[in-house]
Amino acid sequence: MAFIGREVELARISKVLSCREQQNNLVYGRRRVGKGELTKHALELHGAETAIYFECRQTSERDNVASLMALASEALGYPPLAIGGVTYLTSRTSQAARQ
């Protein structure tokens, strides 16, 4: 898929992915403009091995957090996390990134 006129957005995502430190990148905007495809394209370009792509659903915050945590646990090789485990997850991934 060609990303016509998305060079600035792709460069911003690429900058985050190129950073050696742990980074979070939130892509937000109106529906149906290609945010997800642009993000996946950037991840493919950088061969991001430990990146987690998560698309929120129109459900409760708790459901989205639980889904994100399950995805993060699987991607990072951690056992399933409890809802209160986000702090643990971010501290562990931050430590791993520094090593």
C-alpha positions as CSV (number, residue, x, y, z in Angstrom):
1,M,0.0,0.0,0.0
2,A,1.3,3.4,-0.9
3,F,1.2,6.1,1.7
4,I,0.8,9.3,-0.4
5,G,1.3,12.4,1.6
6,R,2.1,10.6,4.9
7,E,5.9,11.2,4.9
8,V,5.7,13.4,8.0
9,E,3.7,10.9,10.0
10,L,5.9,8.0,8.9
11,A,9.0,10.0,9.9
12,R,7.5,10.7,13.4
13,I,6.7,7.0,13.9
14,S,10.1,6.0,12.6
15,K,11.9,8.4,15.0
16,V,10.2,6.7,17.9
17,L,11.0,3.2,16.6
18,S,14.7,4.2,16.0
19,C,15.2,5.3,19.6
20,R,17.1,2.8,21.8
21,E,15.1,3.7,24.9
22,Q,11.7,2.4,25.6
23,Q,9.1,4.5,23.8
24,N,5.4,4.6,23.5
25,N,3.7,5.9,20.5
26,L,0.0,6.9,20.4
27,V,-1.6,7.4,16.9
28,Y,-4.9,9.1,17.3
29,G,-7.3,10.6,14.8
30,R,-10.6,10.2,13.0
31,R,-11.8,6.9,11.7
32,R,-10.8,5.4,8.3
33,V,-7.8,7.5,7.5
34,G,-5.2,4.7,7.6
35,K,-3.6,5.1,11.1
36,G,-3.4,1.4,11.6
37,E,-1.9,0.6,8.2
38,L,0.6,3.4,8.5
39,T,1.7,2.1,12.0
40,K,2.0,-1.5,10.7
41,H,4.0,-0.3,7.7
42,A,6.4,1.6,10.0
43,L,6.8,-1.5,12.2
44,E,7.6,-3.6,9.1
45,L,10.1,-1.0,7.8
46,H,12.0,-1.1,11.1
47,G,11.7,-4.8,11.8
48,A,10.5,-3.9,15.3
49,E,10.8,-7.2,17.2
50,T,9.4,-6.1,20.5
51,A,6.8,-3.7,19.3
52,I,3.2,-4.1,20.4
53,Y,0.5,-2.9,18.1
54,F,-2.9,-2.5,19.9
55,E,-6.0,-1.0,18.5
56,C,-8.6,0.1,21.1
57,R,-12.1,-1.1,20.7
58,Q,-15.3,0.8,21.5
59,T,-15.8,-1.0,24.8
60,S,-15.0,-0.3,28.4
61,E,-11.6,1.1,29.4
62,R,-11.2,-2.0,31.6
63,D,-11.7,-4.3,28.7
64,N,-9.2,-2.4,26.6
65,V,-6.6,-2.5,29.4
66,A,-7.2,-6.2,29.9
67,S,-6.8,-6.9,26.2
68,L,-3.6,-4.8,26.0
69,M,-2.1,-6.5,29.0
70,A,-2.8,-10.0,27.5
71,L,-1.2,-8.9,24.3
72,A,1.8,-7.4,26.1
73,S,2.2,-10.6,28.3
74,E,2.3,-12.8,25.2
75,A,4.6,-10.5,23.2
76,L,7.1,-10.1,26.0
77,G,6.9,-13.6,27.3
78,Y,5.5,-12.8,30.7
79,P,2.8,-14.7,32.5
80,P,-0.7,-13.2,32.3
81,L,-0.8,-9.9,34.2
82,A,-3.4,-8.8,36.6
83,I,-5.1,-5.4,35.8
84,G,-2.8,-3.8,38.4
85,G,0.2,-5.1,36.6
86,V,0.8,-2.3,34.2
87,T,3.3,-0.6,36.5
88,Y,5.2,-3.9,36.7
89,L,5.1,-4.3,33.0
90,T,6.5,-0.9,32.2
91,S,9.2,-1.1,34.8
92,R,10.4,-4.5,33.5
93,T,10.4,-3.4,29.8
94,S,12.2,-0.3,30.8
95,Q,14.9,-2.3,32.6
96,A,15.2,-4.7,29.6
97,A,15.6,-1.8,27.2
98,R,18.5,-0.4,29.3
99,Q,20.5,-3.7,29.2
